[in-house]
Amino acid sequence: MTKVIGKRVCAMVVSGVIGAAVLPAVASAQNGGAAPGKPASSVAALQKAEAAQRAPIRNEAGTTHYIVLFADTAAQRYSAKAVSDPRFGAEHDGKVMRLLHEVEAAHRVAATHAYSHTLQGFAAYLTEQQVAALRRDPRIKAVSPNMQADASANSVWADVPVGASTLPWGVQAVGGSALSNGGATVYVIDSGIGNHVDVPVSARWNAPGACSIGKYPHATFVAGIIAAKNDNVGVTGVNAGAKLVSLAYGDPTCAVGSNSFANVIAALDEAKRRIQAEGRMGVVNLSSNFQMVNLAPDRMPLVAAFQNSVRALIAPDSATGYRGAVFVQSAGNRYRDACHYSFNDHLPSDGALVVGAIDSNGQPAQPLNGTGAFPPLDPKGVAEMGSNFGNCVDAWAPGKYVRSTWMNSYASTYVVSSGTSWAAPHVTALAARLIETTPTLRTPGEVENAIRARLVSGGALTQGTPLRVASIAGAAHKAKPTVEFKIGGQASAANPPALGVAPNPVLTAATGFDLSYDAVGAQSCDMRAYADGNLVEQKLAGPTSFYWGTLTREPGLYRWDVECRGANGESNTASASARVARGLEPFITFNVNGVVLPSGGSEVLEANVPVTVSYQATSATGCTVEAYRRLRAEFFETWYVNKNAPTFMRWGPLKLGTGEHHWSVVCVNRNAPGAPETRAIQSIYVN
């Protein structure tokens, strides 16, 4: 999962900038065309979220929040003696703080953030006049609007119960769990790690206006992957019990703008200060992303500010004794080029690692059947398309359907979730473990090289390039194709329930349902279809994706099986099934004076003409009947109700008064799966 700063996006089962990849147009089975399914219907919603994320951050007065960077040498003439500022403490560089105070006084601005460790500058709410004046000030290098950022079947690995605990498949994939010796500190820049019983936190900090623990437990999930205790409870982390520092940059519920890019820079700045004070190399996890391309010109300095801040965080400094930090970031969940949404120097041995997400088959998490790979926590939410990819992704790690720690209000719990936000902490934990166990690794670049030396290929590809998974032991594996059927809008599962069997919708010969299959990491697939156990369709060595369109079938039991093979010889399967029943839904007809009428019919009669009304229901076990009328200048009046009515009833002959007369019949078939109901209404208008 990648978190959206400002709009936290998490894919949960208990459960960047959001984008979408438009898949090829579908083709029908009749013309032999193969298609991967229909494009996701959530594309418009995702694009709307992307536009909203680029909107300015404003306070209640409507003033826009900006990040202001000082010119490189602007602070040199000031005294380095520490300056105590109650807003920011005494930990900042004295030169930068004196310059900040002068700029505040000269331009009548009030800083909300101060930066002096990875950058030199501040953030503040500014009027248009103040922005213009600051841009003319020779002490100022850049003035940019603040912005939101992204919080970014039969398988190779599976969760394994260990007593009352679970060893998650992701922990196994990267080399199993080990106990930390406390020799490395991991700084989690996120929404604030919760007070979870399974997650140790040694220190906390929060950016200006941010909650120390946000309401959204994104950071708690990250922390559990890294360091959940090996205590026979819940889950176990990759580097169990590792020392964690929670650096909370904000939550949408804290304050306006608290979850912004300005706070991310502040957290990077604070991480460097703490690493400097601790006197040893640190590891920093940022499971968040922001857009790095296609921004307005006044936003582009933010990209440079982020890049420079990360470089300053990573780089050791022999003059000050700063040991540096390994920086690990999620790739993002847009299914786009990761260079557009994450740290993108892409230099070997630079001490930075951007991490993409794989599933438990060792395949990249990407759309299947036109649907995003990362389902949302809220069923009404929008699925994210899949892991970003490309030259800026340094490593791949587990990120789809991963189990870790979670907070339900104030209660400690465990859930399954998906996204590149969960891939990054797997690599973060590996970096911490290598630092703890390998004293010869003295710089972030050396740690990165040690991780790169442990990347293994299981035969999976990402955009045609071999996908390399982080593994502490460099253990080999063989990736399997990821295969999925989608039937009636429902993705296949290990034991998929049949469409048309409760709780799924009842199917009859007139009910249409969509059917498709799709695969990742496959070269060809064998598909077989069965009706009542008899083989009725077969396509061997067929396409890796296919869309039948909207199908209807005569009554019977149907099953579709597909087996797909990868280039490495591994195979995987998926199935879908449907039960189409005969006469499941009740069918109701009305009879008025001997004339059979369909449901919803109406008759117009003259006053004082006798009328006989009856209904007949087939494939029904019982009915509920209500008859009501509204005579001239009167309200509606119910004159007959029977909640246990038979499947046939007759009234009359009746003499109906002038006005409206209605019969409502609801019949149910309790002998059919789902107990389907049918409702019919007959109306008679008397002049």
Secondary structure, 3 states (H helix, E strand, C coil): CCEEECCCCCEEEECCCCCCCCCCCCCCHHHCCCCCCCCCCCHHHHHHHHHHHCCCCECCCCCEEEEEEECCCCCCCCCCCCCCECCCECCCCHHHHHHHHHHHHHHCCCEEEEECCCCCEEEEEECHHHHHHHHHCCCEEEEEECCCEEECCCCCCCCEEECCEEECHHHHHCCCCEECCCCCEEEEEECCCCCCCCCCCCEEEECCCCCCCCCCCHHHHHHHHHHCCCCCCEECCCEECCEEEEEECCCCCCCCCCCCHHHHHHHHHHHHHHHHHHCCCEEEEECEECCCCCCCHHHHHHHHHHHHHHHHHHCCECCCCECCEEEEEECCCECCEHHHCCCCCCCCCCCEEEEEEECCCCCECCCECCECCECCCCCCCCCECECCECCCCCEEEECCCEEEEEEECCEEEEEEEECHHHHHHHHHHHHHHHHHHCCCCCCHHHHHHHHHCCEEEEEEEECCEEEEEECCCCCCCCCCCEEEEEECCEECCCCCCCECCCCCCCECCCCCEEEEEEEECCCEEEEEEEECCEEEEEEEEECCEEEEEEECCCCEEEEEEEEEECCCCCEEEEEEEEEECCCCCCEEEEEECCEEECCCCEEEECCCCCEEEEEEEECCCEEEEEEEEEECCCCCEEEEEEEEECCEEEEEEECCCCEEEEEEEEEECCCCCCCCEEEEEEEEEEC
